[in-house]
């Protein structure tokens, strides 16, 4: 009789222990999900922060969003359309980043007299540096200009600042993105980084 009671009590304790473990796991998963969504909404509303890199170039920094595919599809259908346009299955994407860059540079150069076909007088100019090649020709009242510009966009996604710095190591780190252009005449106008989570 004692053995039977002991077995029943042991089974009940194991059952209660298992149920407590499952409820605890569900609670922590829900809490993690809630924190992820709150962090993503804050990141979506955040303005870009600018600072200077060691070499003096301007760097743009923002928090990355952490979304699931179904959330991306509901909130940003234009991004899903863009991914489809690239002939990539959106469900297989792990990270999406979009950056808008504006370039502005004033160039002063000298016009030179020249001849084409040995008879037509024209004025030409050429300009070249590390980032731009510009050729221009003026024939009568017509101006023709050919511009080539080069730039490198550096993007780094990393675990950055903590959500609650006062909690020190007990606070999770935000997923953040920094974007920098090699061309000093470029400025980041817009940047968004989305990391996709498997459902």
C-alpha positions, 0 to 999 in steps of 0.5 A, a space after each residue: 500500500 505504501 509503495 502504491 501511495 509513494 508511486 502516485 505521489 511521485 507521479 503527481 510531483 513529476 506531473 506538477 513539476 513538468 506543468 510548472 516547467 512548461 508554464 515557466 517556459 511559455 511565460 519566458 517565451 511570451 515575455 521575450 516575444 513582447 520585448 522583441 515587438 516593443 524593441 522593433 516598434 521603437 526602432 521603427 520610429 527612431 531617427 538616424 543618429 549621426 557621428 564622425 568616424 575616426 577618419 572624419 567621415 560621417 556615420 549614420 546609426 540606427 536600431 535594427 528591427 527584428 521581425 518574423 516573415 508574416 510581420 514583415 509581410 503585413 507591415 512592409 509589403 513593399 519590402 516583400 515586393 522588392 525582395 520578390 523583384 530580385 528573384 529571391 524567396 522572401 521566406 529565405 531572407 535573413 537580413 534586409 537593409 535599405 539605405 538612401 544616400 545623397 551626394 553633393 559636391 561643387 566642382 570648379 574647373 577651367 574651360 579650354 578652347 578646342 576643335 572637333 573635326 578640325 573646324 568646329 570650335 568648342 569648349 571642354 572641361 575634364 575633372 577627376 578625383 577619387 570619387 568623380 570623373 566629369 567630362 563636359 563639352 560646350 558646342 554653341 549653346 549646347 552643353 553636354 556633361 558626362 558624370 561618373 561617381 564612385 562610392 563604397 557603402 559600409 554596413 555593419 549590424 551588431 549587438 550595441 547599446 543595452 535596452 536598460 543600461 542601468 541593469 548592466 549585464 542583466 539587460 539585453 543588447 539592441 541590434 544596431 546598424 551603422 552605415 558609412 560612405 567612403 565618399 565624404 560628399 555623401 550623406 545617409 538620408 535614410 537607413 533601415 535594417 530588418 533581421 528576419 526570424 524563423 517562425 
